[in-house]
Amino acid sequence: MDLSHHTVAVTGASRGIGQAVVRALLERGARVVAGARDVSALEALPHPNLTAVSLDVTDPAAARAFGARAAELGASALINNAGVGVFKPTEEITLEDYRRVMDTNVLGTLLVTQALLPHFQARRDASVINVTSDVSDRTFAGGALYTASKFAQRALTRALAYEGQAYGLRVTEIRPGMVDTYFADTQQGEAHKHGWLRAEDIAQAVVYVLSQPPHLRVDELLLHPVQQEVTF
């Protein structure tokens, strides 16, 4: 799967799924514009095809600067991966919780995508991949805020797919189930996560989508570890 013809912008790139995506893309020859709050983590990945950019996806100016840099380097794809989670009963959700989750997961996806859309409209052959969650169409006790943000991301993804068809934009939602990362202030490799998906599994899904021929669009990929209860 040679991706040397791609320049890919990735958000939330400093660790977990984002860093795995960056590594997988670089291994396949792509140029990567990696955005993260902590760019120092990206400095551990020295590579001539890697450009690290400081990025807070909730900051409109930072999103515009990231998009401008990616466009300058000829971005052919955007991976919206930055995300956070807060899990608590509905009555305990605070305004701070709401703003943190919604601003990162929903507003961040919107701002970074908007920053690159003029460039993608001019290219007429670009891709946007939004990494959401398997809960973008279901919920659970304690998941009101997080799942609401993922439902919203799913709506943004689908609306963009309708709009982008006019200028050749291919839009994909990747929906992982349980993934062993640092998500929700946990640590990677904790014992109870044995058997969960690995960040590299999601990275391989991104590679798969970007490797498809021009006539083929992958609308959605739903990924679960075998041990996770089957839910549709």
Protein Blocks (a to p, Z undefined) as FASTA:
>chain_A
ZZklpccddehklgcjllmmmmmmmmnopacddddfblmlmmmmgcfkbccddddfklmk
lmmmmmmmmmmnopabdcdfbdcdddddfklpcfklmmmmmmmmmmmmmmmmmmmmmmmm
mnopaccdddfbfklmbccehilmmmmmmmmmmmmmmmmmmmmmmnopacdddddddddd
fehhiaehiaklgoiacfklmmmmmmmmmmpcfkbccfbdcdddfklccdZZ
